[in-house]
């Protein structure tokens, strides 16, 4: 299932801001390139650069997924506390 989520996450990043012949210029600034540009690097870059772009994208996806999971945990905890406090009033 997580691979399907990753595929969807990749699909929502719009169009790249770099041209196919500019992918080598991203090699030293992968951490600052947009997700769409990294996808372009994966497609148009050489194998070594494509792997680096994929790794960067994977890390970004995992970071976002972890942030969402943490947010969900906090929201669940808040709801549980609200329900507990509401039952205290009954």
PyMOL commands that set and color helices and strands:
alter all, ss='L'
color gray80, all
select helices_A, chain A and resi 2-11+20-26+30-32+35-44+47-89
alter helices_A, ss='H'
color red, helices_A
deselect
rebuild
show_as cartoon
